[in-house]
């Protein structure tokens, strides 16, 4: 392989930084659980997620805000409820594939 071509593969610094940020976000077990749930379900409310991961609603809400700021989740409001879903990304695709692998075991 040509060294110049290999080096070119890493030229898109913005995408490398985004990927690193996404991996840091799911490095925390609670955030990983939330991402796991959002990969498996089209959308969920904060209360449903909090109940599933046994964490307070305020902690889940705070975590979802971090994930939203990182561009990993999006939300929509329906009267009193806010629904969250995982944004389509390479990381969400990877998580879905990994989850699917674990389901086969």
C-alpha positions, -999 to +999 in steps of 0.1 A: +000+000+000+010+035-007+017+055+025+002+086+009-031+068+002-031+054+037-026+088+053-054+102+031-079+078+048-076+099+080-078+133+064-114+140+073-106+152+108-142+164+115-156+129+110-128+113+131-136+137+159-173+131+156-168+093+158-145+097+188-172+118+205-199+092+198-177+064+213-170+085+244-207+091+248-215+054+249-185+046+270-206+052+301-228+022+310-260+042+316-256+060+283-249+027+265-281+012+280-301+042+268-286+039+233-292+002+234-329+007+241-332+035+215-317+012+189-342-015+197-373+007+199-384+033+174-389+059+201-393+061+239-402+086+266-379+096+294-401+079+320-401+046+301-363+047+297-358+057+334-379+028+345-361+003+322-326+013+333-336+019+369-323+055+370-341+087+380-360+106+354-338+136+359-306+116+353-321+101+321-332+135+310-297+149+316-282+120+297-306+124+268-297+161+266-260+152+263-268+126+236-289+152+218-261+178+219-238+152+204-263+147+176-270+111+186-306+113+195-335+135+184-368+143+202-403+152+194-430+166+217-465+152+218-485+172+243-470+164+277-446+138+265-412+140+248-402+111+227-366+103+219-352+082+191-317+073+180-304+094+151-292+074+121-254+072+123-225+048+118-225+043+156-262+035+158-258+011+129-228-006+147-248-008+179-278-024+161-255-050+145-238-057+178-272-061+195-283-084+167-252-105+173-259-109+210-295-119+203-283-149+183-262-162+212 
